Amino acid sequence: MGIGRFYKAMNPPLRVAVLDDYQNVALQMTDWSPVTSRAEVMVFDDHLADEDALVARLAPFDVVFVMRERTPLPRSVLHRLPRLRMIASTGNANASIDMAAAAELGIHVSHTGGSVASTVE
């Protein structure tokens, strides 16, 4: 399920949050035009550890991009985000996302691919 499917069903436009971009490089590392042409993208370079503050920040978003395990998304957060429809994570797995809760709430979770190649020594 891709961003395009979500976009077609959304009115007003889709809202996307990119979390924990400490180095302010997320929008420079890939071509975001397929997303930005369909959605409003907001990048956050700080980290919120407090669950209430995190829920308040994420409440208006439909999609959240997370950088690895920097911001946990446990059941206690996910169930308070009724607008959230998708979580995208870097890496091929993310232990800080409650996958069972996401599935129960109908939140699609996707990950970037991993690699089986080992480091050259």
C-alpha positions, -999 to 999 in steps of 0.1 A, spaced: 0 0 0 16 33 -10 12 69 -4 -8 73 -36 -36 51 -23 -39 72 9 -38 104 -11 -67 95 -33 -89 89 -3 -79 120 16 -96 154 15 -82 177 28 -47 167 17 -26 141 34 -4 153 62 30 136 67 54 140 97 91 131 95 104 126 130 138 129 146 157 144 116 185 156 139 208 164 110 182 181 88 190 158 59 158 137 54 145 158 25 179 159 8 186 121 9 160 111 -17 135 125 -42 104 135 -21 85 150 -50 61 120 -53 51 127 -17 53 165 -16 32 167 -48 4 149 -29 9 158 7 20 184 32 53 172 47 65 186 80 100 176 93 108 177 130 145 178 140 139 175 178 129 145 198 99 143 221 102 117 249 70 127 267 40 106 253 15 134 258 36 159 239 42 133 211 5 126 208 -2 163 206 24 167 179 13 137 158 -25 142 161 -30 161 129 -9 137 107 -20 107 86 15 93 79 45 93 102 81 85 90 103 74 118 141 72 119 149 38 133 141 34 170 145 70 179 108 76 188 89 47 202 53 42 190 38 19 216 1 10 220 -3 38 245 6 63 218 -10 47 187 -45 43 202 -45 81 208 -39 89 171 -71 81 153 -61 100 121 -29 79 117 -31 55 88 6 46 80 40 44 97 71 42 75 104 33 91 140 32 80 156 -2 83 140 -36 77 124 -38 112 117 -15 141 113 -29 176 99 4 189 67 2 169 39 -19 185 31 -39 154 2 -57 171 -15 -25 181 -9 -10 147 -25 -40 130 -55 -38 154 -59 -1 147 -56 -5 109 -24 13 107 -2 1 78 35 -2 88 62 -3 61 100 -5 63 129 1 39 146 -30 27 176 -45 44 208 -60 30 223 -94 35 257 -82 23 283 -82 50 308 -54 56 341 -57 38 369 -62 63 
